Amino acid sequence: MSLDLSKIRTEIDAVDHEIVALLEKRMHLVDQVVAYKEATGMPIYDGNREAAILEKVANLVEDKSYQTTIVDTFEAMMRHSRKFQKGQLGDSK
């Protein structure tokens, strides 16, 4: 089996393009969550919700050798989402 690093990197670039589009779509939804939390006075952080998401993500990973890395990625994504929400709400929560 011959490996072509250039081809692999091209495929990674294509996947990255898809990931960015999905993350942007997710952030549009986060904007809606911010509006809801602002309107209802809900706090930004919901530990139970985040724990449930991380458990769900862990269960979705088919190749378990990637599980920790993928769960850590989602954990970081949610941390950055909270930071974004705080910025949108002016750190009032």
ABEGO torsion letter per residue (X at the ends): XBBBAAAAAAAAAAAAAAAAAAAAAAAAAAAAAAAAAAAAGBBABBAAAAAAAAAAAAAABABAAAAAAAAAAAAAAAAAAAAAAAAAAGGAX
